Every structure is written in structure tokens, then in C-alpha cells.
Amino acid sequence: MKKMLVTMVLSMMALTMFAAELTSFVPGDTQGLLYLDVNRLINLQQVKDMRSKNKDFNSKWIDFEKSLQPLGLQVKDMPSEALIFFRMDKSQFGIIAKSRINEAKLVSLLKTSKMPNGKKAVYTTKNVKGRKVYFIETNEDLTNPKGKKENVAVTFLKPDIVLITEKPQVSAILSGMGKGPSARLTSAVKQIRRPALAWMVCEQNPPQPVKNQQGQPVVANPMETIKSIGISLDLTGKAQKDLALNADIECVDAQAAASLSMQLSGLMMMFVPQGFAGDPQLGSEVAKSIKLRPEKNNVKIDVKVPELLLNKVQKYVEQRQQKAAIPMQPVQPGAATAQAPAKTK
């Protein structure tokens, strides 16, 4: 028992340290982060179950595996962790990943492998801000529609940590590294529940308070008082089949947090029954699994959905989708509508 406890504690510490290591490379002007425990995600029993039960999902998984083959890669070569960073205006987007492929392996792959389109990889290298950057030509960039030829920029920040972004952004991103995310974003990251399969944090600057003609402050929309949001998602329980979602929303002050909490509670009371109109009892169970409360300047949301309830929700959604997919019977060509016989004199 002690050995198991020590293992669990060390695992949680390792997850926290890895995420912190990736976060340390984030540019200072980043507004949002999305973290994925890729290794755990692709090895989930639920993923294996979906592959065996869902033909469409399994087909897409096989297509993904095939897309890696020309590159000389397999699913097991995917990064073990990935941290996506971005700005809301789309002026910044990149991925910092814990890579299983070192720089020598990358060069070998670029020289010998083919791109998913079957053509040989075309790439150049250049020193940018003291780092060797590989610009790989592709017809699919990271944020824009397909068909636009762009260069994906790849550089190693450490032997096992890689940055992936776009050519126009790489210089600015490398210049901003080393500063770390803002204090507000860093604080939001610290509030994330761990371990987590995935988590996301983002920040915004609330608008300045507005005053009326009498100089009195106008009550703001609670949504406009949000300073940062942190959300974590995990699968818990012995079989890791219970869903746990936690959210921490920071507002400008305690009053704003209380107002936002009331607004979110009202929205939940309105939309949950609507979403489960076909099964009110199930809707009631779902509503009970959601806990929401104000706490100082924050709004805390805790959602715990056990496996049994999760299965009920999944079955309900599938049934609704099946009903929506049933086509209406078309009227046969030439079919005449019934008419009353004509009156004779």
C-alpha cells in the first residue's frame, strides 16, 4: 500500500514538473494555454474500446496511422505531452511538445521520408535568434485554410522539447521566450487540478467600468468581469471511467464573482432541462452532478459524472441522434391526394 501511494505521489509530481517545464518556454505575451497528456490519451482503455465498437472512429484512427507511415512514424512516436499556446487575435499560435524524436532523427526523417501527399519533404534551415530552425514546406499550415503553401517552423528548445509554429511567427515567438506567461496566467495554471488528462487556461482584460450621467457605476455584464479561466478534465476512479471537470473563473472582485455565479446557475437551470427534455429524470441527475459556487473573487465549478451516469448520457445522445437521422418518407411521384366525389345534379 505504501509503495502504491509513493508511486502515485511521484507520478503526480512528475506530471506537474513536466507541464511546468513546457510552460517555462511560453512567450510572455501569450493569452491562452492548452495542455494534453498525449501519452495517456492514446493509451486509454476507452480509446481501445471505441476502436473495437465504433467503426467510424476506428476507420479514422487507421487513416491517422497511415498518414504517419510515409514519414516513417508510428503512433507510439507521438509526443508524450503537448502544450499549445495562443493569442485570441490569432497573431500567435504554437506547440511546445515533449518529443520522442531527437534532432538527429528529425533530420534523418526529413531526408528519407515523404510528406502525407506522397512527395519528398522540402525543407531549409536557418539560424533564428540563436536557434537552428527547420522550415518544412507543406500545403497545410497550422491556422489557415488548406491549400495555402506555408512553411512550418520546427526547432529544438532542449534535446527532448520541440517548438512547432509557422514561419512568419517563429522570430517573434523565440524573442518572447524565457519571460514565461503573465502573472495572471501563471496563477491560473497553479489553480489547475492535477493530475489532468487535459487542461486549458486563458486570460482577458475586462473593460473599464462605465459610469452613468450621475457618475454612478453601471452594472456590468458578469461575463465582462472575467479576468481568467482555468479548466481541467480528467478520468478518475479505479477503471478511470468517471469524468471529472473542474473550472476556476477569476473575476475583478467578489461582487462580480457572486453575480457571475448567479448567472451561470440560472443558465444551467434553463439549459440542462432543455437538453434532456426527452428524459427529465436523467436531466435531474446531470444537474445534481454539477456544483457551482462563488469563492472570494472566483467562481468554482466542479462536475463529477460517474461511469453509470456517463453511459446513460451517451445512450441518450445516441438515441437522439438516431431519431434526428430518420428521413421523412418522400411522396411517391404521381400519387394523387384523396378527393371527395363530385356532386351530381
Residue pairs with C-beta under 8 A, 6 or more apart in sequence:
11 195
12 194
12 195
15 37
15 194
15 195
15 196
16 194
18 81
18 98
19 35
19 81
19 83
19 189
19 194
21 161
22 35
22 81
22 83
22 96
22 97
22 98
22 161
23 33
23 83
23 180
23 181
23 186
23 189
24 180
25 96
25 157
25 161
25 163
25 177
25 178
26 33
26 83
26 85
26 96
26 177
26 180
26 181
27 85
27 92
27 172
27 173
27 175
27 176
27 177
27 179
28 176
28 179
28 180
28 181
28 182
29 87
29 92
29 176
30 85
30 86
30 87
30 92
30 176
30 181
30 182
30 185
31 86
31 87
31 88
31 185
31 202
31 203
31 204
32 85
32 86
32 87
32 88
32 185
32 200
32 201
32 202
32 203
33 83
33 84
33 85
33 181
33 185
33 189
33 200
33 201
33 202
34 83
34 84
34 85
34 86
34 198
34 199
34 200
35 81
35 82
35 83
35 84
35 196
35 198
35 199
35 200
36 81
36 82
36 83
36 84
36 197
36 198
37 80
37 81
37 195
37 196
37 197
37 198
38 78
38 79
38 80
38 81
38 82
38 97
39 78
39 80
39 81
40 197
41 47
41 197
41 198
42 75
42 78
44 235
44 240
45 239
45 240
45 241
46 235
46 240
46 241
50 57
50 58
51 57
51 58
51 61
52 58
64 75
65 74
65 75
67 116
68 74
68 75
68 77
70 113
70 114
70 115
70 116
70 118
71 109
71 113
71 114
71 115
71 116
72 109
72 112
72 113
73 101
73 109
76 100
77 100
77 101
78 100
79 97
79 98
79 99
79 100
79 162
80 98
80 100
81 97
81 98
82 95
82 96
82 97
82 98
83 95
83 96
83 97
84 93
84 94
84 95
85 92
85 93
85 94
85 95
85 96
86 92
86 93
86 94
87 93
88 202
88 204
90 143
91 169
92 169
92 172
92 173
93 142
93 143
93 165
93 166
93 169
94 163
94 164
94 165
94 169
94 173
95 163
95 164
95 165
96 157
96 161
96 162
96 163
97 161
97 162
97 164
98 160
98 161
99 156
99 160
99 161
99 162
100 160
101 109
101 162
102 156
102 159
102 160
103 156
103 159
106 134
106 154
109 121
110 121
110 123
110 134
110 136
111 121
113 121
114 120
114 121
115 121
115 138
117 139
121 136
121 137
122 136
122 137
123 134
123 135
123 136
123 137
124 134
124 135
124 151
125 132
125 133
125 134
125 135
126 132
126 133
126 135
127 133
128 153
128 155
128 170
128 171
128 174
129 171
129 174
129 175
131 155
131 156
131 157
131 174
132 155
132 156
133 153
133 154
133 155
133 170
134 153
134 154
134 155
135 151
135 152
135 153
135 167
136 151
136 152
136 153
136 154
137 149
137 151
138 149
138 150
138 151
138 152
139 146
139 147
139 148
139 149
139 150
140 146
140 150
141 148
141 150
141 152
141 166
142 152
142 164
142 165
142 166
143 166
144 150
150 166
150 167
151 166
151 167
152 164
152 165
152 166
152 167
153 163
153 164
153 165
153 166
153 167
153 169
153 170
154 162
154 163
154 164
155 162
155 163
155 170
155 174
156 162
156 163
157 163
157 177
163 170
163 173
163 174
165 173
180 186
181 189
182 203
184 203
184 227
184 228
184 250
185 201
185 202
185 203
185 228
187 228
187 250
188 201
188 202
188 203
188 228
188 229
188 230
188 248
188 250
189 201
189 230
191 230
191 248
192 199
192 201
192 230
192 232
192 246
192 248
193 199
193 232
193 234
193 244
193 246
194 232
195 234
196 232
196 233
196 234
197 233
197 234
197 235
198 232
198 233
199 230
199 231
199 232
199 233
200 229
200 230
200 231
201 228
201 229
201 230
201 231
202 228
202 229
203 227
203 228
203 229
204 226
204 227
204 228
205 227
206 220
206 224
206 225
206 226
206 227
206 252
207 220
207 224
209 217
209 218
209 220
210 217
210 218
210 220
211 217
211 218
212 218
219 259
220 256
222 251
222 256
222 259
222 260
222 262
222 263
223 260
223 263
225 251
225 252
225 253
225 256
225 257
225 259
225 260
226 249
226 250
226 251
226 260
227 250
227 251
227 252
228 249
228 250
229 247
229 248
229 249
229 250
230 247
230 248
230 249
231 245
231 246
231 247
231 248
232 245
232 246
232 247
233 243
233 244
233 245
234 243
234 244
234 245
235 241
235 242
235 243
235 244
236 242
236 243
236 244
237 306
237 307
239 307
241 307
241 310
242 304
242 305
242 306
242 307
242 310
243 303
243 304
243 305
243 310
244 303
244 304
244 305
245 301
245 302
245 303
245 305
246 300
246 301
246 302
246 303
247 299
247 300
247 301
248 298
248 299
248 300
248 301
249 257
249 260
249 298
249 299
249 301
250 297
250 298
251 257
251 260
251 297
251 298
251 299
252 297
253 297
254 294
254 296
254 297
256 297
257 294
257 295
257 296
257 297
257 298
257 299
258 294
260 294
260 299
261 292
261 293
261 294
261 299
264 292
264 299
264 301
265 292
268 287
268 290
268 292
269 287
272 283
272 286
272 287
272 290
273 280
273 283
273 287
275 283
276 282
276 283
276 286
276 316
277 283
278 316
278 319
278 320
279 316
282 312
282 313
282 316
285 309
285 312
286 305
286 309
286 313
289 303
289 304
289 305
289 309
290 301
290 302
290 303
291 300
291 301
291 302
291 303
291 304
292 299
292 300
292 301
292 302
293 299
293 300
294 300
305 313
